[in-house]
Amino acid sequence: MKPLAFIRRRPLLSLLWLGLALLLGWAWQQRVALQAFPDILGAYSAKEYCSCRYVMQHPADYCRGYVRQYLPLSSLLDDARARRVTASALGRTHSALWLGPREGCRLDP
C-alpha cells in the first residue's frame, strides 16, 4: 500500500498521527523546561503565600485562597511563629522564609 493511498483512505487517522508526532517533537525540545515544572509549582506557591501573608500582611485565609486559585497544591503549611511557609505540589516540597520588612521572603535552597 502506498503512503498517499493510506492518507486518502484514512485522513482523520493520518492527522492524528501527524499531531502526535508534532506533540512528541515539541515535548522533546522542551524536555528541560517540562522537567523543571514540578519544582516551579511548589516554589512559586510558597513564595507567593509568604509574600502575601508576611510582606503584604493579608489574613491567612485570603492568602490561602489567592495561592490556590491558580495552582493545585498537595499541602500548604504556614508556621506563623517562624514565619516559614512550606508548599507541596506534584511530589516536590519547597519552603519560603520571611527575612524582614526590607528583605521580604526568600526561598530556602
KEMAR-697118 format. One record per atom (N, C-alpha, C): atom name; x, y, z; residue number from 1. Coordinates in steps of 0.02 Angstrom, whole numbers. Layout:
<bakol site="CA" c1="X" c2="Y" c3="Z" pos="NUM"/>
...
//
This chain:
<bakol site="N" c1="42" c2="-58" c3="0" pos="1"/>
<bakol site="CA" c1="0" c2="0" c3="0" pos="1"/>
<bakol site="C" c1="45" c2="62" c3="0" pos="1"/>
<bakol site="N" c1="29" c2="110" c3="-43" pos="2"/>
<bakol site="CA" c1="67" c2="171" c3="-48" pos="2"/>
<bakol site="C" c1="46" c2="219" c3="8" pos="2"/>
<bakol site="N" c1="93" c2="261" c3="32" pos="3"/>
<bakol site="CA" c1="77" c2="307" c3="86" pos="3"/>
<bakol site="C" c1="21" c2="356" c3="69" pos="3"/>
<bakol site="N" c1="19" c2="380" c3="8" pos="4"/>
<bakol site="CA" c1="-34" c2="427" c3="-11" pos="4"/>
<bakol site="C" c1="-103" c2="393" c3="-11" pos="4"/>
<bakol site="N" c1="-104" c2="330" c3="-28" pos="5"/>
<bakol site="CA" c1="-168" c2="294" c3="-27" pos="5"/>
<bakol site="C" c1="-194" c2="288" c3="45" pos="5"/>
<bakol site="N" c1="-150" c2="277" c3="92" pos="6"/>
<bakol site="CA" c1="-171" c2="273" c3="162" pos="6"/>
<bakol site="C" c1="-199" c2="340" c3="186" pos="6"/>
<bakol site="N" c1="-166" c2="395" c3="166" pos="7"/>
<bakol site="CA" c1="-189" c2="462" c3="186" pos="7"/>
<bakol site="C" c1="-257" c2="476" c3="155" pos="7"/>
<bakol site="N" c1="-267" c2="458" c3="92" pos="8"/>
<bakol site="CA" c1="-332" c2="469" c3="59" pos="8"/>
<bakol site="C" c1="-386" c2="427" c3="90" pos="8"/>
<bakol site="N" c1="-369" c2="366" c3="109" pos="9"/>
<bakol site="CA" c1="-419" c2="320" c3="137" pos="9"/>
<bakol site="C" c1="-437" c2="337" c3="209" pos="9"/>
<bakol site="N" c1="-389" c2="360" c3="247" pos="10"/>
<bakol site="CA" c1="-399" c2="375" c3="319" pos="10"/>
<bakol site="C" c1="-370" c2="443" c3="336" pos="10"/>
<bakol site="N" c1="-403" c2="498" c3="316" pos="11"/>
<bakol site="CA" c1="-374" c2="564" c3="328" pos="11"/>
<bakol site="C" c1="-373" c2="583" c3="403" pos="11"/>
<bakol site="N" c1="-425" c2="565" c3="441" pos="12"/>
<bakol site="CA" c1="-426" c2="582" c3="512" pos="12"/>
<bakol site="C" c1="-372" c2="546" c3="551" pos="12"/>
<bakol site="N" c1="-363" c2="482" c3="536" pos="13"/>
<bakol site="CA" c1="-310" c2="444" c3="569" pos="13"/>
<bakol site="C" c1="-241" c2="472" c3="551" pos="13"/>
<bakol site="N" c1="-232" c2="492" c3="489" pos="14"/>
<bakol site="CA" c1="-169" c2="522" c3="467" pos="14"/>
<bakol site="C" c1="-155" c2="587" c3="504" pos="14"/>
<bakol site="N" c1="-206" c2="629" c3="513" pos="15"/>
<bakol site="CA" c1="-199" c2="691" c3="551" pos="15"/>
<bakol site="C" c1="-183" c2="678" c3="624" pos="15"/>
<bakol site="N" c1="-214" c2="626" c3="651" pos="16"/>
<bakol site="CA" c1="-200" c2="607" c3="721" pos="16"/>
<bakol site="C" c1="-126" c2="587" c3="729" pos="16"/>
<bakol site="N" c1="-101" c2="546" c3="684" pos="17"/>
<bakol site="CA" c1="-31" c2="525" c3="687" pos="17"/>
<bakol site="C" c1="16" c2="585" c3="679" pos="17"/>
<bakol site="N" c1="-1" c2="630" c3="633" pos="18"/>
<bakol site="CA" c1="40" c2="689" c3="622" pos="18"/>
<bakol site="C" c1="41" c2="733" c3="685" pos="18"/>
<bakol site="N" c1="-18" c2="743" c3="715" pos="19"/>
<bakol site="CA" c1="-23" c2="782" c3="776" pos="19"/>
<bakol site="C" c1="17" c2="751" c3="833" pos="19"/>
<bakol site="N" c1="14" c2="685" c3="839" pos="20"/>
<bakol site="CA" c1="52" c2="651" c3="891" pos="20"/>
<bakol site="C" c1="128" c2="659" c3="880" pos="20"/>
<bakol site="N" c1="149" c2="653" c3="818" pos="21"/>
<bakol site="CA" c1="220" c2="662" c3="802" pos="21"/>
<bakol site="C" c1="243" c2="733" c3="818" pos="21"/>
<bakol site="N" c1="202" c2="783" c3="802" pos="22"/>
<bakol site="CA" c1="220" c2="852" c3="817" pos="22"/>
<bakol site="C" c1="222" c2="864" c3="892" pos="22"/>
<bakol site="N" c1="175" c2="836" c3="929" pos="23"/>
<bakol site="CA" c1="173" c2="843" c3="1002" pos="23"/>
<bakol site="C" c1="235" c2="812" c3="1033" pos="23"/>
<bakol site="N" c1="254" c2="753" c3="1011" pos="24"/>
<bakol site="CA" c1="315" c2="721" c3="1037" pos="24"/>
<bakol site="C" c1="378" c2="760" c3="1020" pos="24"/>
<bakol site="N" c1="380" c2="789" c3="961" pos="25"/>
<bakol site="CA" c1="438" c2="831" c3="942" pos="25"/>
<bakol site="C" c1="442" c2="893" c3="985" pos="25"/>
<bakol site="N" c1="385" c2="925" c3="999" pos="26"/>
<bakol site="CA" c1="384" c2="984" c3="1042" pos="26"/>
<bakol site="C" c1="405" c2="965" c3="1113" pos="26"/>
<bakol site="N" c1="379" c2="909" c3="1139" pos="27"/>
<bakol site="CA" c1="396" c2="887" c3="1207" pos="27"/>
<bakol site="C" c1="471" c2="872" c3="1213" pos="27"/>
<bakol site="N" c1="500" c2="844" c3="1161" pos="28"/>
<bakol site="CA" c1="571" c2="830" c3="1162" pos="28"/>
<bakol site="C" c1="612" c2="895" c3="1164" pos="28"/>
<bakol site="N" c1="591" c2="945" c3="1125" pos="29"/>
<bakol site="CA" c1="625" c2="1010" c3="1126" pos="29"/>
<bakol site="C" c1="620" c2="1044" c3="1193" pos="29"/>
<bakol site="N" c1="564" c2="1036" c3="1227" pos="30"/>
<bakol site="CA" c1="550" c2="1071" c3="1290" pos="30"/>
<bakol site="C" c1="563" c2="1027" c3="1352" pos="30"/>
<bakol site="N" c1="600" c2="973" c3="1344" pos="31"/>
<bakol site="CA" c1="608" c2="924" c3="1398" pos="31"/>
<bakol site="C" c1="639" c2="953" c3="1461" pos="31"/>
<bakol site="N" c1="685" c2="1000" c3="1454" pos="32"/>
<bakol site="CA" c1="717" c2="1030" c3="1513" pos="32"/>
<bakol site="C" c1="666" c2="1072" c3="1552" pos="32"/>
<bakol site="N" c1="628" c2="1112" c3="1516" pos="33"/>
<bakol site="CA" c1="577" c2="1154" c3="1548" pos="33"/>
<bakol site="C" c1="521" c2="1111" c3="1579" pos="33"/>
<bakol site="N" c1="502" c2="1058" c3="1545" pos="34"/>
<bakol site="CA" c1="450" c2="1014" c3="1571" pos="34"/>
<bakol site="C" c1="473" c2="977" c3="1634" pos="34"/>
<bakol site="N" c1="537" c2="960" c3="1638" pos="35"/>
<bakol site="CA" c1="564" c2="927" c3="1698" pos="35"/>
<bakol site="C" c1="567" c2="975" c3="1757" pos="35"/>
<bakol site="N" c1="576" c2="1039" c3="1744" pos="36"/>
<bakol site="CA" c1="581" c2="1089" c3="1798" pos="36"/>
<bakol site="C" c1="512" c2="1109" c3="1824" pos="36"/>
<bakol site="N" c1="459" c2="1096" c3="1787" pos="37"/>
<bakol site="CA" c1="393" c2="1120" c3="1806" pos="37"/>
<bakol site="C" c1="370" c2="1097" c3="1875" pos="37"/>
<bakol site="N" c1="378" c2="1035" c3="1895" pos="38"/>
<bakol site="CA" c1="356" c2="1016" c3="1963" pos="38"/>
<bakol site="C" c1="389" c2="1056" c3="2018" pos="38"/>
<bakol site="N" c1="452" c2="1075" c3="2011" pos="39"/>
<bakol site="CA" c1="486" c2="1117" c3="2061" pos="39"/>
<bakol site="C" c1="458" c2="1187" c3="2061" pos="39"/>
<bakol site="N" c1="442" c2="1213" c3="2004" pos="40"/>
<bakol site="CA" c1="418" c2="1282" c3="1999" pos="40"/>
<bakol site="C" c1="351" c2="1290" c3="2035" pos="40"/>
<bakol site="N" c1="308" c2="1240" c3="2030" pos="41"/>
<bakol site="CA" c1="242" c2="1244" c3="2060" pos="41"/>
<bakol site="C" c1="245" c2="1254" c3="2136" pos="41"/>
<bakol site="N" c1="282" c2="1212" c3="2171" pos="42"/>
<bakol site="CA" c1="287" c2="1218" c3="2244" pos="42"/>
<bakol site="C" c1="325" c2="1280" c3="2266" pos="42"/>
<bakol site="N" c1="379" c2="1297" c3="2231" pos="43"/>
<bakol site="CA" c1="419" c2="1355" c3="2249" pos="43"/>
<bakol site="C" c1="380" c2="1420" c3="2239" pos="43"/>
<bakol site="N" c1="345" c2="1425" c3="2184" pos="44"/>
<bakol site="CA" c1="305" c2="1484" c3="2170" pos="44"/>
<bakol site="C" c1="251" c2="1493" c3="2223" pos="44"/>
<bakol site="N" c1="218" c2="1439" c3="2241" pos="45"/>
<bakol site="CA" c1="164" c2="1443" c3="2290" pos="45"/>
<bakol site="C" c1="190" c2="1464" c3="2359" pos="45"/>
<bakol site="N" c1="245" c2="1435" c3="2380" pos="46"/>
<bakol site="CA" c1="274" c2="1453" c3="2445" pos="46"/>
<bakol site="C" c1="294" c2="1527" c3="2447" pos="46"/>
<bakol site="N" c1="327" c2="1549" c3="2395" pos="47"/>
<bakol site="CA" c1="350" c2="1619" c3="2392" pos="47"/>
<bakol site="C" c1="291" c2="1667" c3="2388" pos="47"/>
<bakol site="N" c1="242" c2="1653" c3="2348" pos="48"/>
<bakol site="CA" c1="184" c2="1697" c3="2342" pos="48"/>
<bakol site="C" c1="144" c2="1701" c3="2407" pos="48"/>
<bakol site="N" c1="134" c2="1644" c3="2439" pos="49"/>
<bakol site="CA" c1="97" c2="1644" c3="2502" pos="49"/>
<bakol site="C" c1="136" c2="1682" c3="2555" pos="49"/>
<bakol site="N" c1="200" c2="1671" c3="2560" pos="50"/>
<bakol site="CA" c1="242" c2="1706" c3="2608" pos="50"/>
<bakol site="C" c1="238" c2="1782" c3="2597" pos="50"/>
<bakol site="N" c1="243" c2="1803" c3="2535" pos="51"/>
<bakol site="CA" c1="240" c2="1875" c3="2519" pos="51"/>
<bakol site="C" c1="171" c2="1903" c3="2536" pos="51"/>
<bakol site="N" c1="119" c2="1867" c3="2520" pos="52"/>
<bakol site="CA" c1="51" c2="1889" c3="2533" pos="52"/>
<bakol site="C" c1="40" c2="1896" c3="2609" pos="52"/>
<bakol site="N" c1="62" c2="1845" c3="2645" pos="53"/>
<bakol site="CA" c1="48" c2="1842" c3="2717" pos="53"/>
<bakol site="C" c1="92" c2="1888" c3="2759" pos="53"/>
<bakol site="N" c1="156" c2="1888" c3="2746" pos="54"/>
<bakol site="CA" c1="203" c2="1923" c3="2791" pos="54"/>
<bakol site="C" c1="228" c2="1990" c3="2763" pos="54"/>
<bakol site="N" c1="232" c2="1998" c3="2699" pos="55"/>
<bakol site="CA" c1="253" c2="2062" c3="2671" pos="55"/>
<bakol site="C" c1="193" c2="2109" c3="2664" pos="55"/>
<bakol site="N" c1="139" c2="2083" c3="2633" pos="56"/>
<bakol site="CA" c1="79" c2="2124" c3="2623" pos="56"/>
<bakol site="C" c1="33" c2="2123" c3="2684" pos="56"/>
<bakol site="N" c1="44" c2="2077" c3="2730" pos="57"/>
<bakol site="CA" c1="8" c2="2070" c3="2793" pos="57"/>
<bakol site="C" c1="-68" c2="2059" c3="2783" pos="57"/>
<bakol site="N" c1="-84" c2="2016" c3="2734" pos="58"/>
<bakol site="CA" c1="-154" c2="1996" c3="2724" pos="58"/>
<bakol site="C" c1="-171" c2="1939" c3="2771" pos="58"/>
<bakol site="N" c1="-236" c2="1927" c3="2785" pos="59"/>
<bakol site="CA" c1="-255" c2="1870" c3="2827" pos="59"/>
<bakol site="C" c1="-237" c2="1803" c3="2794" pos="59"/>
<bakol site="N" c1="-228" c2="1753" c3="2835" pos="60"/>
<bakol site="CA" c1="-207" c2="1687" c3="2810" pos="60"/>
<bakol site="C" c1="-258" c2="1658" c3="2761" pos="60"/>
<bakol site="N" c1="-323" c2="1665" c3="2775" pos="61"/>
<bakol site="CA" c1="-374" c2="1638" c3="2730" pos="61"/>
<bakol site="C" c1="-372" c2="1671" c3="2661" pos="61"/>
<bakol site="N" c1="-362" c2="1735" c3="2660" pos="62"/>
<bakol site="CA" c1="-357" c2="1771" c3="2596" pos="62"/>
<bakol site="C" c1="-297" c2="1745" c3="2556" pos="62"/>
<bakol site="N" c1="-240" c2="1739" c3="2588" pos="63"/>
<bakol site="CA" c1="-180" c2="1718" c3="2553" pos="63"/>
<bakol site="C" c1="-185" c2="1645" c3="2529" pos="63"/>
<bakol site="N" c1="-216" c2="1603" c3="2570" pos="64"/>
<bakol site="CA" c1="-226" c2="1533" c3="2550" pos="64"/>
<bakol site="C" c1="-269" c2="1529" c3="2487" pos="64"/>
<bakol site="N" c1="-323" c2="1568" c3="2485" pos="65"/>
<bakol site="CA" c1="-366" c2="1570" c3="2427" pos="65"/>
<bakol site="C" c1="-331" c2="1600" c3="2366" pos="65"/>
<bakol site="N" c1="-290" c2="1651" c3="2378" pos="66"/>
<bakol site="CA" c1="-253" c2="1683" c3="2323" pos="66"/>
<bakol site="C" c1="-205" c2="1633" c3="2290" pos="66"/>
<bakol site="N" c1="-170" c2="1595" c3="2330" pos="67"/>
<bakol site="CA" c1="-122" c2="1547" c3="2301" pos="67"/>
<bakol site="C" c1="-158" c2="1488" c3="2269" pos="67"/>
<bakol site="N" c1="-210" c2="1462" c3="2300" pos="68"/>
<bakol site="CA" c1="-245" c2="1403" c3="2275" pos="68"/>
<bakol site="C" c1="-286" c2="1416" c3="2213" pos="68"/>
<bakol site="N" c1="-304" c2="1477" c3="2199" pos="69"/>
<bakol site="CA" c1="-346" c2="1490" c3="2141" pos="69"/>
<bakol site="C" c1="-308" c2="1477" c3="2075" pos="69"/>
<bakol site="N" c1="-242" c2="1480" c3="2077" pos="70"/>
<bakol site="CA" c1="-204" c2="1469" c3="2016" pos="70"/>
<bakol site="C" c1="-172" c2="1400" c3="2011" pos="70"/>
<bakol site="N" c1="-153" c2="1371" c3="2067" pos="71"/>
<bakol site="CA" c1="-113" c2="1310" c3="2065" pos="71"/>
<bakol site="C" c1="-141" c2="1257" c3="2111" pos="71"/>
<bakol site="N" c1="-144" c2="1195" c3="2087" pos="72"/>
<bakol site="CA" c1="-165" c2="1140" c3="2130" pos="72"/>
<bakol site="C" c1="-108" c2="1118" c3="2175" pos="72"/>
<bakol site="N" c1="-118" c2="1121" c3="2241" pos="73"/>
<bakol site="CA" c1="-66" c2="1103" c3="2289" pos="73"/>
<bakol site="C" c1="-86" c2="1042" c3="2329" pos="73"/>
<bakol site="N" c1="-36" c2="1002" c3="2348" pos="74"/>
<bakol site="CA" c1="-48" c2="946" c3="2393" pos="74"/>
<bakol site="C" c1="-56" c2="970" c3="2465" pos="74"/>
<bakol site="N" c1="-12" c2="1016" c3="2485" pos="75"/>
<bakol site="CA" c1="-17" c2="1045" c3="2552" pos="75"/>
<bakol site="C" c1="15" c2="1113" c3="2553" pos="75"/>
<bakol site="N" c1="-10" c2="1153" c3="2600" pos="76"/>
<bakol site="CA" c1="17" c2="1220" c3="2611" pos="76"/>
<bakol site="C" c1="18" c2="1231" c3="2686" pos="76"/>
<bakol site="N" c1="78" c2="1233" c3="2715" pos="77"/>
<bakol site="CA" c1="86" c2="1240" c3="2787" pos="77"/>
<bakol site="C" c1="115" c2="1308" c3="2803" pos="77"/>
<bakol site="N" c1="84" c2="1342" c3="2851" pos="78"/>
<bakol site="CA" c1="106" c2="1408" c3="2871" pos="78"/>
<bakol site="C" c1="126" c2="1405" c3="2945" pos="78"/>
<bakol site="N" c1="190" c2="1412" c3="2958" pos="79"/>
<bakol site="CA" c1="216" c2="1414" c3="3027" pos="79"/>
<bakol site="C" c1="222" c2="1488" c3="3045" pos="79"/>
<bakol site="N" c1="169" c2="1515" c3="3077" pos="80"/>
<bakol site="CA" c1="167" c2="1586" c3="3092" pos="80"/>
<bakol site="C" c1="221" c2="1607" c3="3142" pos="80"/>
<bakol site="N" c1="238" c2="1564" c3="3187" pos="81"/>
<bakol site="CA" c1="289" c2="1580" c3="3237" pos="81"/>
<bakol site="C" c1="357" c2="1591" c3="3205" pos="81"/>
<bakol site="N" c1="376" c2="1547" c3="3160" pos="82"/>
<bakol site="CA" c1="441" c2="1552" c3="3125" pos="82"/>
<bakol site="C" c1="435" c2="1593" c3="3060" pos="82"/>
<bakol site="N" c1="374" c2="1610" c3="3040" pos="83"/>
<bakol site="CA" c1="360" c2="1645" c3="2977" pos="83"/>
<bakol site="C" c1="391" c2="1607" c3="2918" pos="83"/>
<bakol site="N" c1="377" c2="1543" c3="2917" pos="84"/>
<bakol site="CA" c1="400" c2="1498" c3="2864" pos="84"/>
<bakol site="C" c1="340" c2="1466" c3="2832" pos="84"/>
<bakol site="N" c1="340" c2="1463" c3="2766" pos="85"/>
<bakol site="CA" c1="286" c2="1433" c3="2728" pos="85"/>
<bakol site="C" c1="314" c2="1374" c3="2689" pos="85"/>
<bakol site="N" c1="280" c2="1317" c3="2692" pos="86"/>
<bakol site="CA" c1="301" c2="1258" c3="2655" pos="86"/>
<bakol site="C" c1="244" c2="1236" c3="2609" pos="86"/>
<bakol site="N" c1="259" c2="1228" c3="2545" pos="87"/>
<bakol site="CA" c1="209" c2="1208" c3="2496" pos="87"/>
<bakol site="C" c1="232" c2="1145" c3="2460" pos="87"/>
<bakol site="N" c1="185" c2="1099" c3="2450" pos="88"/>
<bakol site="CA" c1="199" c2="1037" c3="2413" pos="88"/>
<bakol site="C" c1="153" c2="1032" c3="2353" pos="88"/>
<bakol site="N" c1="182" c2="1014" c3="2297" pos="89"/>
<bakol site="CA" c1="144" c2="1006" c3="2235" pos="89"/>
<bakol site="C" c1="182" c2="958" c3="2190" pos="89"/>
<bakol site="N" c1="146" c2="912" c3="2159" pos="90"/>
<bakol site="CA" c1="175" c2="864" c3="2112" pos="90"/>
<bakol site="C" c1="234" c2="826" c3="2142" pos="90"/>
<bakol site="N" c1="231" c2="811" c3="2207" pos="91"/>
<bakol site="CA" c1="282" c2="771" c3="2239" pos="91"/>
<bakol site="C" c1="344" c2="809" c3="2260" pos="91"/>
<bakol site="N" c1="345" c2="874" c3="2252" pos="92"/>
<bakol site="CA" c1="403" c2="915" c3="2271" pos="92"/>
<bakol site="C" c1="382" c2="964" c3="2326" pos="92"/>
<bakol site="N" c1="425" c2="977" c3="2373" pos="93"/>
<bakol site="CA" c1="411" c2="1021" c3="2429" pos="93"/>
<bakol site="C" c1="462" c2="1077" c3="2432" pos="93"/>
<bakol site="N" c1="438" c2="1139" c3="2441" pos="94"/>
<bakol site="CA" c1="482" c2="1197" c3="2446" pos="94"/>
<bakol site="C" c1="459" c2="1241" c3="2503" pos="94"/>
<bakol site="N" c1="506" c2="1278" c3="2533" pos="95"/>
<bakol site="CA" c1="490" c2="1323" c3="2588" pos="95"/>
<bakol site="C" c1="515" c2="1393" c3="2572" pos="95"/>
<bakol site="N" c1="478" c2="1442" c3="2600" pos="96"/>
<bakol site="CA" c1="497" c2="1512" c3="2596" pos="96"/>
<bakol site="C" c1="497" c2="1540" c3="2666" pos="96"/>
<bakol site="N" c1="545" c2="1584" c3="2680" pos="97"/>
<bakol site="CA" c1="554" c2="1612" c3="2746" pos="97"/>
<bakol site="C" c1="553" c2="1688" c3="2742" pos="97"/>
<bakol site="N" c1="516" c2="1718" c3="2788" pos="98"/>
<bakol site="CA" c1="514" c2="1791" c3="2791" pos="98"/>
<bakol site="C" c1="576" c2="1816" c3="2827" pos="98"/>
<bakol site="N" c1="614" c2="1860" c3="2793" pos="99"/>
<bakol site="CA" c1="677" c2="1884" c3="2821" pos="99"/>
<bakol site="C" c1="669" c2="1949" c3="2860" pos="99"/>
<bakol site="N" c1="622" c2="1990" c3="2841" pos="100"/>
<bakol site="CA" c1="612" c2="2054" c3="2874" pos="100"/>
<bakol site="C" c1="575" c2="2102" c3="2828" pos="100"/>
<bakol site="N" c1="557" c2="2160" c3="2853" pos="101"/>
<bakol site="CA" c1="518" c2="2206" c3="2813" pos="101"/>
<bakol site="C" c1="556" c2="2234" c3="2753" pos="101"/>
<bakol site="N" c1="621" c2="2239" c3="2757" pos="102"/>
<bakol site="CA" c1="660" c2="2265" c3="2699" pos="102"/>
<bakol site="C" c1="679" c2="2211" c3="2650" pos="102"/>
<bakol site="N" c1="688" c2="2149" c3="2674" pos="103"/>
<bakol site="CA" c1="710" c2="2094" c3="2631" pos="103"/>
<bakol site="C" c1="652" c2="2054" c3="2601" pos="103"/>
<bakol site="N" c1="596" c2="2050" c3="2636" pos="104"/>
<bakol site="CA" c1="539" c2="2012" c3="2612" pos="104"/>
<bakol site="C" c1="549" c2="1938" c3="2623" pos="104"/>
<bakol site="N" c1="525" c2="1897" c3="2577" pos="105"/>
<bakol site="CA" c1="529" c2="1824" c3="2582" pos="105"/>
<bakol site="C" c1="582" c2="1796" c3="2536" pos="105"/>
<bakol site="N" c1="612" c2="1740" c3="2556" pos="106"/>
<bakol site="CA" c1="663" c2="1707" c3="2516" pos="106"/>
<bakol site="C" c1="649" c2="1632" c3="2515" pos="106"/>
<bakol site="N" c1="659" c2="1601" c3="2459" pos="107"/>
<bakol site="CA" c1="653" c2="1528" c3="2454" pos="107"/>
<bakol site="C" c1="713" c2="1496" c3="2488" pos="107"/>
<bakol site="N" c1="700" c2="1442" c3="2524" pos="108"/>
<bakol site="CA" c1="755" c2="1404" c3="2554" pos="108"/>
<bakol site="C" c1="788" c2="1363" c3="2499" pos="108"/>
<bakol site="N" c1="855" c2="1359" c3="2501" pos="109"/>
<bakol site="CA" c1="889" c2="1319" c3="2450" pos="109"/>
<bakol site="C" c1="878" c2="1245" c3="2458" pos="109"/>
//
